[in-house]
Amino acid sequence: MNKNIIQEIRELVSPTEREKARMAFEGYPNEDEIRRLRMTIESGIILAQQRLVSRAKKEGFTLIACPHGEVVEVNPNTIVF
């Protein structure tokens, strides 16, 4: 499809109308479902991090982190959740 035609269609339909159409799509999650999904994902990430730190402590290896783009070696005994 021609990119110019797609751009013209987007310009004809306001962002509000596009959002209404997207939300009307059957099966699209509502705000509460999205919030629950995000919380579940975040909980899973935290659990994975805790298990990794626990394993590092048990097996005696260090972890690598990249705060602010700088690669650093981290002693797992210094990590607190």
N, C-alpha and C positions, 0 to 999 in steps of 0.2 A: 504494500500500500504506500502511496506517496506521502512522505512526511509532511508536506505542506497541507494536504487535506486533513490529516490527523490534527495538526496544529490549529487549523481553522475550526474544526469541530470542537476542540477544547476551548477555544475562545468564545464560541457561541453558547456554551453551557457554563454557567457560573460555578465556582467551586462549591457553593452551598448545594446547588442542584446535583452536582456530581456526588457529593457526600451523601445526600438523601438517597440517591439511586444505589450507591454502594451499600448503605445500611439496610435498604429494602431487600437486598439479595437474601433469598431464603437460606437459612443455616449460618448466616454471618453472626459471629458472637457479639453480644451486647457489651456495654462498658463493664458490668459486674463480672461477666465471664472472662473478659480480657484481663481485668484486675486479678482474678483468681489464678488465671494461667500464669501471669507474671510472677505472682507470689510463689506458685509451685515451682517455677523455673528457678527463681532466686533461692528458694529453700534447697533445691537439688544442687545448685552450685555451691552453696555454703557447706552442705553435707559432704560433697566431693572434696572440697578444700580441707575440711576437718579430717577426713580419712587420709588424705595425702600427707598432712602434717603428722598425724598419728603414726603412719607407716614410716615416715622419714625419721621420727624419733626412735621408733622400735628398731629399725634396720641401720640407723646411724649414718644416714646420708644427709647432705645439705640440699636446700631448695634454691632455685634460681627465680628471681623476680625482676620485673622491669618497671619500677616506679619512675614516672616522668621520662620514659625512654632510655633510662640508664640501666644496664644489666648489672645486677648485684647478686652475690651469693648470700643466702640467709640461713642462719642456724635455726632449725625448727623449734628448738627449745625457747627461742625468744618470741615466738608467735603466740598471741593470746586471742581467743575468740570471745 
